[in-house]
């Protein structure tokens, strides 16, 4: 992702509020139906000329819930972390 860990966390916190908590390895998003863990690792920024683009590796694991519930929650996460562009 072209984000910092703080930007990613802020987007999820705005969308999910208290359902988001921090872990030593990243973030845990827990709802009534499922829980997803996001392990975050900052990679070196990508450079194109004078432009520096943040790079964040996000590994997602399902901690609770069935496949359907996890997919629905992940779709909500995807929507919450979209950025504008054109």
Buried (B, 14 or more C-beta within 10 A) or exposed (E): BEBBBEBBBBBBBEBBEEBBEEEEEBBBBBBEEBBBBBEBEEEEEEEEEEEEEBBBEBEEEBEBBEEEBBEBBBEBBEEBBEEEEE
